[in-house]
Amino acid sequence: MFDLRACLVWLLAVASFPLPVFCVEPAEALAAKIQAPSPDSPERVELCRVQIFLDRAGFRPGKIDGLGGEFTQKAADRYCDALGVPRGTILDVSSVAAPYRDYVISEEDAQWVGPFASQPAQQAKLKSLKYATLWEAVAERFHCDQKFLVELNPQVTEPVVGTVLRVPDVKEFRMSDVKALEKERATKTKSPATPAIAATLPPPPPPLPLPLPASYDLSRPIQPSPVEQAPLPTPSPTPTPEPTPVAAPEPKRSIVLLRSERLIELYEDGRIVACFPCTPGSAKIPVPLGKWKITSNIMLPHFRWDKSVLETGVRSENAFMLPPGPNSPVGIVWMGINRPSIGMHGTNTPDRIGRNESSGCIRLANWDAFTLCQLVKAGTPVEVR
């Protein structure tokens, strides 16, 4: 059993240091100067177990780093809500025996590393927006940021195929799964169900009477042929038909986006079943409040990068069409809602989810976006509060 709040208090105490009252340095710059405990310190190991436990349960704590934070706490609170127990209840994370495991970098990882460009004009010339390094590819595969992955593997300078890395023990986010889902959805779109042939053919004509031969004697009794004299086979007992299984009704899912908390909650038949940290727009272009619905769910989308849309929300003619890939500004999936140019999508900066701003859209880490896109579809309600 683990007390999340107590461990968070310990980490804050370890990381605290005196600051002058006139200091106005940004919080992120201050956090970068704080020396975090080793990944193998008992307290950080325990917090990592908590994060992995919540990640596996679908209540995503953000990037795995063993440091906790607001999204770890929000995920723990929602997990308690799902269980119907008071928030702050001590979590039993014994199912996570150890937070780390070994992983051998594969050719599949290397296939998704390629030429990198940071500016839209150069990105538009590439065939795919792949990872810049194997560090980045493996970090995203295991739901953590590169800094933490490097901390876990101080002996590795430059990983290559075959390098053994220590990684968080989460369910892997694999680009091969993204490609497989893209192919499956494309096949369903291009190959509609073929109607039954019998329904399109006219009924067969009635059989014509066979002409009798001229020498046929109607007064002569008909002699059965040897085939006609053969005994008919005994019919087998009619098997009892098995009952047709009744498919379970599809659950009714809905999304609630809590704008101030930067959190997406997923409900199933009115009960919370998952949550995901997000970046919901910005102060200048916030995600509009109200009730909406998902209109599209596209894997590996091409992205029309338009500076005017990003800065003002107004479409212009000066734009670049960017190829798909994990390093696309919209990541690996686009879930559009019924508002022009607004959707839920992945990102190329997962370590900054909830800590930066977007241009009116709703960003998620690619691993979270991939999970969510398989749980929703066109028509799923989305309420922004």
VOSEKE-491165 format. One record per atom (N, C-alpha, C): x, y, z. Coordinates in steps of 0.001 Angstrom, whole numbers, plus 500000, padded with zeros to 6 digits. Atoms other than C-alpha are relative to their C-alpha. Layout:
BEGIN
XYZ
...
***
This chain:
BEGIN
500854498805500000
500000500000500000
500886501240500000
499147498831500182
501284503427499142
499199501279500188
500642498717499763
500399506908500360
500620501023499055
499481499110501029
500804509150497309
500282501385500546
499817498626499503
500359512461499123
501225500100500911
498849499964499105
502966511574501768
501301500013499216
498779500035500799
505535510782499090
500206501301499251
499878498704500661
504783513997497238
500558501035500964
499482499070498994
505408515928500455
501490499774500201
498579500298499831
508752514130500840
500821500562498856
499253499498501147
509825515016497318
500117501513500020
499950498541499915
508939518655497822
501021500443501041
499035499644498958
510991518701501001
501432499789499516
498664500265500520
513994517130499269
500414501066498997
499678499075501067
513751519550496373
500019501457500435
500127498602499578
513217522707498450
501361500604500303
498806499258499657
515884525355498843
499607501455500149
500409498623499740
515825528981500051
500087500864498752
500039499083501134
514869531591497469
499829501423500509
500221498617499600
515138535385497762
498582500435499666
501386499586500177
511799537123498051
499803500746498700
500154499233501228
512506539161494915
500131499126498754
499805500883501146
512984536089492698
498715499886499191
501163500129500893
510628536096489690
500328499047498851
499619500935501043
512297533322487690
498844499034499740
501102500920500316
509764531095485836
500136498683500752
500014501234499214
508745527957487688
500757498881499298
499331501076500715
510046525643484929
501512500160500053
498560499774499908
513475527289485021
500526499623501375
499608500390498649
513600526805488791
500018498485500140
500085501460499887
512507523181488479
501200499332499333
498869500588500708
515343522533486009
501266500018500846
498816499890499155
517874523603488661
499957499040501191
500141500880498847
516516521226491291
500576498625499672
499406501319500198
518536518023491607
499025498943500490
500966501024499627
515999515214491533
500711498810500616
499406501228499447
516626512062493572
500310499003498891
499664501036500971
518131509086491760
498764499175499663
501119500885500350
515663506887489814
499910498763500867
499989501189499157
516700504103492189
499796500308501474
500291499682498604
515976506004495395
498652499392500380
501248500699499616
513227504232497399
498744500810499721
501202499198500169
510804507152497267
499657500173498526
500281499814501420
511212507713493520
499550498698499357
500445501301500487
510873504006492817
498518499790500329
501393500181499594
507600503963494770
499064500902499199
500847499113500798
506232507004492930
499902499517498563
500032500549501355
507184505398489638
499032498816499936
500956501111499941
505246502282490666
498572500520499977
501338499402499997
502228504482491370
499630500473498599
500282499486501339
502485506180487976
499745498862499017
500182501141500899
502840502839486171
498672499295500292
501277500606499619
499900501390488113
498834500781499393
501073499161500538
497689504332487108
499982499969498479
499900500054501461
498944504267483513
499370498721499469
500571501285500428
498066500574483185
498486499980500174
501438500002499706
494618501230484682
499215500927499088
500693499079500896
493833503879482052
499827501391500564
500064498675499380
494077506818484441
501403500601499894
498652499655500406
497061508436482823
500567501156500825
499386498997499132
499463510408485048
500906500974499262
499028499227500751
501304512147482202
501256499170499813
498755500720500245
504906511257481464
500458499287501273
499457500766498882
506439508569483688
501364500575500346
498708499453499597
509277510121485693
500337499742501462
499733500269498595
508967508978489315
500019501233500879
500019498764499218
508458512564490462
498594500428500392
501373499626499656
504691512660490711
499599501301499356
500470498745500549
503059516027490235
498488500046499923
501449499779499991
499596517393489609
499234498947499212
500751500967500796
498621514910486886
500007498611500629
500015501254499245
499661511936489005
498908500046501059
501029499870498972
497441513250491783
498596499995499405
501319499967500637
494531513972489426
499597498619499512
500297501363500441
494798510480487962
499619499112501180
500312500791498808
494822508946491462
498606500335500522
501333499593499536
491735510973492424
498910499387499127
501028500564500906
489826509822489318
499934498480500128
500028501440499792
490858506240489922
499171499662501236
500837500197498800
489337506518493411
498533500213499669
501386499762500418
486186507979491826
499438498763499302
500455501179500739
485973504952489528
499715498829500937
500210501075499027
486278502593492502
498874500303500978
501037499620499045
483717504563494488
500515500139501414
499406499791498679
486114505245497362
500430501459500114
499628498592499840
487090508639498854
501358500308499366
498712499556500515
489833510550497120
501002500074501149
498987500034498954
493070510195499049
500155498624500609
499847501373499522
492509506494499718
501354499453499556
498687500554500322
495869504708499850
499856498941498902
500076500910501136
496483502850496580
500822498735500255
499280501268499940
497469499207496502
500660499776498639
499286500126501276
500143499087493779
500854498736499969
499202501228499917
501420495600494613
500048499245498678
499971500669501307
500564494459491066
501198500445499166
498784499535500677
503570496510489900
501184499541500851
498931500565499168
506331494306491301
501259500855499953
498820499139500175
509139496458489885
499679501003498905
500398498978500981
508854499732487957
500781499949498701
499154499959501181
511665499103485485
500247498594499465
499607501259500628
512556496364483011
500966500303498863
499055499830501106
515088495812480249
499278499911498661
500564500008501357
514280496501476606
501143500084499001
498973500001501042
516409495732473544
499490500816498813
500403499153501135
516220498418470847
499957499146498735
500236500866501152
514843496818467681
500101500774498686
500023499387501327
514907497436463947
498725500818499802
501253499244500095
511294498564464288
500170501404500557
499735498674499449
512442501419466525
500782500850499000
499149499257500924
515107502412463994
499254500424498745
500758499654501198
512601502409461125
499242501314500154
500762498773499764
510806505329462771
500896501170500404
499046498902499808
513946507445463147
500491500425498626
499609499556501333
514809509612460162
500353501465499957
499669498584500153
515515513065458778
499074500877500830
500769499144499096
514392515822461113
500086501450499534
500041498562500290
513337519416460460
499063500652501001
500806499314498987
511932521959462874
499080501061499410
500805498953500619
510468524501460435
499031499413498975
501009500558500916
507250523872458421
500444499953498540
499572499996501399
508855524834455101
500876498804499688
499135501165500194
511480522092455540
499253498705500287
500767501195499674
509054519614457140
499133499571498812
500874500306501134
506789519850454083
500735499249498895
499211500668501030
509633518502451918
500324498549500359
499711501360499569
509994515299453954
498857499058499652
501029500996500265
508129512060453235
499231499630501253
500624500355498731
507392511440456907
500696500760501106
499434499280498859
507912513298460183
500311498981501095
499597501065499091
509823510639462109
500689500564501238
499239499603498824
511631510703465444
501397500453499570
498659499504500312
514921512575465464
501081499047500488
499001500890499406
516763510028467650
499337498750500554
500513501197499337
516401506566469151
499607500290501437
500417499586498655
516252508214472584
498536500423499970
501373499496500101
513068509977471477
499013498878499703
500891501096500384
511563506866469877
499714499073501178
500186500933498882
512126504630472921
499283500689501158
500680499282498920
511036507317475400
498497500043499764
501436499955500274
507685507688473648
499380498608500064
500507501380499945
507309503920473362
499638499609501427
500219500376498607
507475503691477160
499480501162500855
500784498972499306
505490506835478066
500842500878500934
499175499151499143
508379508836479505
500717501037499142
499247499035500789
510488511825478491
501456499539499899
498636500438500276
514017511549477185
500920500197501209
499144499726498851
515577513082480299
499953498846501000
500133501108499058
514199510318482511
500628498730499444
499411501187500621
515242507635480026
501530500048500089
498550499845499865
518790509017480056
500429499767501446
499700500233498581
518722509057483874
500037498515500332
500062501433499741
517777505377483862
501174499247499374
498945500689500746
520660504548481505
501245500874499881
498847499098500049
523689506665482458
501207499396499282
498864500657500646
526045504085480936
499930500068498481
500193499983501455
524627504589477406
500216501417499471
499750498693500614
525993507446475297
499127500201498768
500790499913501229
524377506805471917
499415498628499698
500593501327500215
521902503904471651
499939499637498516
500129500539501355
521821501711468537
499126498752500085
500760501244500015
519852498663467455
500796498928500754
499351501013499174
520644495934469976
500395500497501374
499685499454498682
521345498303472879
498907499622500996
500955500332498939
519714497189476124
499818501228500879
500324498844499176
517948500040477938
499067499592501122
500955500162498906
516187500130481273
498865500981499772
501169499188500351
512641501438480741
498886499787501023
501173500225499143
509384501931482704
499182498824499477
500721501211500378
507304498746482689
498525500300499737
501366499674500396
504204500071480918
499661499244498724
500396500574501285
502197498764477981
500584500870498894
499255499243500994
504254499789474956
499085500703499000
500606499288501117
503103502430472491
500859499715498784
499216500434501151
504191501008469137
499451500615498721
500424499428501272
504101502761465794
499484498929499051
500539501080500831
503500499368464169
498516499794500281
501421500101499673
500170499256466022
499218501157499383
500647498840500635
499347502741464746
499795499728498517
500112500317501423
500071501650461173
498955498925499748
500971501083500172
498008498486461614
498575500528500122
501335499431499841
495011500467462853
499652500893498819
500244499173501182
495397502947459993
499590499127498818
500306500897501107
495396500070457485
498622499373500166
501307500618499739
492376498420459137
498872500974499694
501054499007500241
490347501619459027
499896500349498522
500028499703501429
491353502334455430
499316498880499224
500629501140500669
490283498827454390
498489500031500168
501443499941499762
486868499234455995
499350501119499198
500550498868500746
486384502588454269
499909499703498513
499945500246501440
487371501357450792
499236498758499578
500664501261500344
485594497963450948
498674499871500732
501304500142499353
481916498390451816
499471498582499855
500555501354500004
479928495259452537
499328499692498666
500590500398501276
478946493377449351
498620499407500246
501348500543499777
475163492726449092
499934498543499562
500162501417500323
474030489111448946
499601499842498542
500279500173501424
473987487840445335
498563499559499789
501356500514500180
470659485983445792
498973501114500004
500978498908499919
468948489274446564
499930500783498706
499977499215501233
469893490692443146
499610499183498775
500333500836501143
469053487700440909
498504499728499948
501434500339500097
465534486989439536
499787498552500406
500254501397499615
463843483780440757
500122499087498786
499854500926501147
464542480677438596
498646499678499380
501283500339500645
461830479784435989
499552498608500406
500475501347499656
459588476735436646
500536498982498998
499454501014500924
460877473429435148
499012499681498887
500849500358501143
459564472546431689
499706498498500023
500296501441500036
457713469143431217
500842499309498934
499201500738500977
459864466509429502
499076499322498998
500861500695500990
458362465148426194
500123498477500152
499984501460499926
457357461447426286
500408499426498654
499664500623501296
458840459119423614
498739499478499314
501192500404500779
456388458138420813
499603498559500279
500302501423499780
456628454394421642
499590499685501432
500268500230498586
455735454861425283
498578499485500162
501296500654499823
452813452525426324
499449500345501367
500563499559498728
450640454146428993
499302498884500747
500711501086499331
448791450808429647
500938499063500737
499052500904499367
451987449072430724
500409500569501364
499597499483498678
452760449270434424
501472500425500006
498636499466499931
455855451248435245
500834499110500906
499084500828499229
458740449061436387
501070500905500628
498977499149499382
460936450737438919
501397499589499577
498604500257500352
464578451004437999
500745499517501245
499230500452498823
467270449413440189
500303501138500978
499705498886499103
468100452822441513
498790500330500839
501212499671499260
464470453375442441
499686498929501049
500260501047499046
464383449983444224
500922500061501223
499060499928498883
467335450856446431
499330500669501192
500645499394498817
466264451605450001
500550501401500251
499597498635499659
466342455199451002
500788500003501302
499228499947498736
468909456088453666
499146500507501146
500736499559498812
467594456498457172
500461501402500386
499575498623499662
467550460185457962
500558500060501420
499422499836498669
469747461210460856
499126500930500823
500828499125499154
468102462858463816
500361501480499766
499777498560500206
467673466586463369
500696500579501230
499291499453498829
470264468306465563
499257501201500576
500636498857499347
468982470785468085
500837501249499751
499215498791500290
470018474242466923
500461500680501288
499478499284498844
472268476068469336
499472501423500005
500527498631499939
470977479391470577
501019501001499457
499134498958500558
472371482401468729
500433500939501120
499554499102498914
474567484407471086
499540501435499747
500468498624500094
473216487848471788
501158500927500350
498888499078499780
475816490573471423
499655500983501116
500207499034498925
476261492776474462
499829501391499406
500200498650500533
475013496311473887
501285500813500113
498794499175499999
477776498745472974
499893501066501083
500085498989498941
478625500986475925
499895501405499421
500133498607500431
477680504645475633
501125500808500644
498852499256499509
480857506666475938
499831501486499743
500029498547500155
481249510387476391
501265500574500617
498784499327499546
484077512838477021
499624501298500696
500106498714499315
484264515678479517
501405500594500061
498725499299499941
487104518164479084
499909501104501046
499944498994498939
487854520136482239
501119500977499636
499023499091500592
489551523166480746
500995500529501033
499101499432498999
490960524670483955
500936498955500598
499170501072499456
492278521281485129
500876499345498938
499234500570501103
493714520429481697
499929498479500028
500226501431499831
492204516992481927
498789499560499192
501106500637500712
490033514772479735
499524498816500826
500600501140499310
487667512399481514
499162499217499002
500787500865500877
486184509433479650
498985499242500845
501080500667499271
482818508103480824
499395498898499133
500654501123500656
481152504811479967
498716499679500759
501302500178499355
477438504508480690
499905500818501290
500100499079498872
477784507460483054
501041499817501076
498981500266498980
480769506053484987
501372500320499437
498665499660500475
484306507411484725
500853498741499882
499200501200500229
486657504800483236
501441500323499613
498641499630500383
489760506754482191
500138501513500066
499742498564500105
491410510168482191
501365500214499353
498793499703500761
494150511848480153
500373501466500179
499565498604499971
496211515025480708
499967500583498587
500067499381501315
495880517518477871
500426501463500070
499780498561500141
496768521001476650
498801500553499243
501243499569500649
493393522659475929
500060501466499527
499981498651500548
494029525684473730
500933500920500771
499178498984499344
495464528905475129
499102501110500506
500779498854499521
494390532103476834
499469500817498829
500399499217501169
494236533760473404
498944499273499174
500961500807500775
492414530943471598
499628498786500842
500374501137499146
490736528730474233
499078499034499267
500983500957500496
488813525585473468
498621500499500430
501301499427499640
485184526816473339
499217499122500959
500873500714499082
482933525851476216
498748499532499267
501242500460500602
479832523857475380
499992498510499756
500179501422500307
478594520503474148
500220499797498503
499646500265501379
480118519154470947
499963498501499765
499899501436500281
480691515799469294
501168499755499048
498917500379500891
483464513974467502
499440499767498602
500447500134501388
483151514143463717
500939499159499148
499045500789500776
486293512340462520
501020499376500941
499035500735499183
488928509915463801
501029499415499030
499099500311501108
491878509811461387
501389499648500517
498663500419499611
495116507884461884
501033500603499058
498873499460500747
498442509381460749
499544501051498982
500534498990500919
496868512530459296
501090500882499399
499242498888500534
498470515023456951
499491501264500709
500371498808499239
498444518459458573
500280501252499182
499841498720500705
497855521808456900
500437501050501013
499437499030499059
500126524184458802
499767501400499449
500372498647500419
498711527697458521
500248500931501181
499635499103498903
500321530381460689
498820500870500407
501140499142499682
497198532567460462
498975499250500847
500960500798499213
494956529760461743
500527499807501412
499421500262498692
497366529026464590
500004501242500886
499891498782499205
497628532661465671
498673500729500178
501256499231499940
494166534072464926
498755499151499812
501155500839500299
491934531135463970
499409500253498639
500512499651501326
491459532605460462
500872499338498938
499294500723501050
492431530516457430
500590500969498986
499363499181501022
494876531981454894
500445499116498842
499512500750501145
496382530961451566
501473499633500145
498582500259499778
499917530843452960
500158498856500999
499974501175499121
500198527317454320
500922498938499428
499167501131500401
502332524170454203
499270498702500350
500595501307499729
501032520606453898
501088499071500524
498980500809499341
503024518500456355
499644498520499918
500263501438500062
503393514717455987
499697499436501382
500309500605498690
502245512332458732
501236499439500673
498924500615499236
504411510817461436
499909500375501465
500083499726498565
504971510774465200
500493501395500389
499514498660499706
506779514124465031
499195501082499302
500906498993500548
503893515861463287
499477500873501132
500593499151498959
502491518869465190
498687499448500553
501239500613499500
499243516856465459
500203498523500332
499734501361499570
500962513582466274
499445498944499070
500357501195500783
499572510237465168
498509499856499739
501444500124500230
495811510883465195
499337501366500109
500817498793499939
493266513642464573
498565499586500274
501405500237499663
489869513431466322
499298501348499940
500646498702500191
487928516369464918
498691500105500745
501312499740499414
484945517945466647
499269501005499115
500801499159500890
482117519954465104
500196501481500287
499581498597499976
483980523243465349
501133500125498997
498978499901501046
486098524453462407
501416500038500576
498570500027499686
489815523634462729
500317499617501446
499762500394498609
489443522221466272
499860498486500122
500067501429499783
490166518672467333
500892499583501151
499099500615499027
491867516376469810
501040499221499204
498959500622500811
495213515126468557
501247499740500836
498721500257499353
498703513909469432
500907501214499933
499072498878499969
501819516033469663
501421499506499777
498571500322500100
505561516148468988
500772500459501239
499358499586498742
506267517515472503
499221499422501187
500819500614498941
504689515006474929
500413500397501408
499542499648498658
506828516134477872
499448501346500469
500532498684499630
505102519555477802
498469500026500050
501462500038499944
501485518387477816
499513500584501318
500555499362498811
499489520533480242
500853501122500542
499097498978499505
502422522879480696
500294501077498953
499836498998501049
502281524809477415
498634500385499459
501261499582500602
499615526294475156
499919499489498574
500218500394501385
498075525247471850
499129501049499334
500748498991500769
496273527144469128
498534499617499866
501433500276500010
492724526277470118
499636498538500010
500286501431500016
493038522496469814
500319499362501348
499815500758498759
493372519797472458
501093498972499758
498860500888500206
496768518121472584
500073498929501082
499692501088499079
497566514774474172
501334499386499583
498839500801500367
500724512690474327
499560498934499004
500377500973501028
500773510301471365
499501498691500597
500436501285499415
500471507245473641
498595500118500585
501353499802499481
497365508734475288
498997500200498865
500890499767501141
495864509920471993
499664498690499301
500250501283500661
496260506417470541
499010499158500788
500964500735499173
494432504857473484
498610500597499872
501310499350500039
491630507429473405
499315499805498657
500638500083501320
491064507216469646
499379498633499744
500596501324500159
490264503506469981
498739499821500856
501150500081499106
487580504213472602
498856500911499592
501030499073500440
485642506911470756
499833499892498488
500268500034501428
484151507361467307
499180501225499625
500817498883500459
482254509853465186
498640499941500693
501261499926499255
479233510977467206
500166499955501498
499780500024498548
480793510532470651
499874501415500567
500180498658499438
479652513504472811
501262500501500688
498885499340499347
482291515960474017
499467501253500680
500433498805499263
481465518473476748
501227500715500556
498890499190499509
483932521270477473
499473500884501130
500442499226498841
483557522767480940
501111500952500460
***
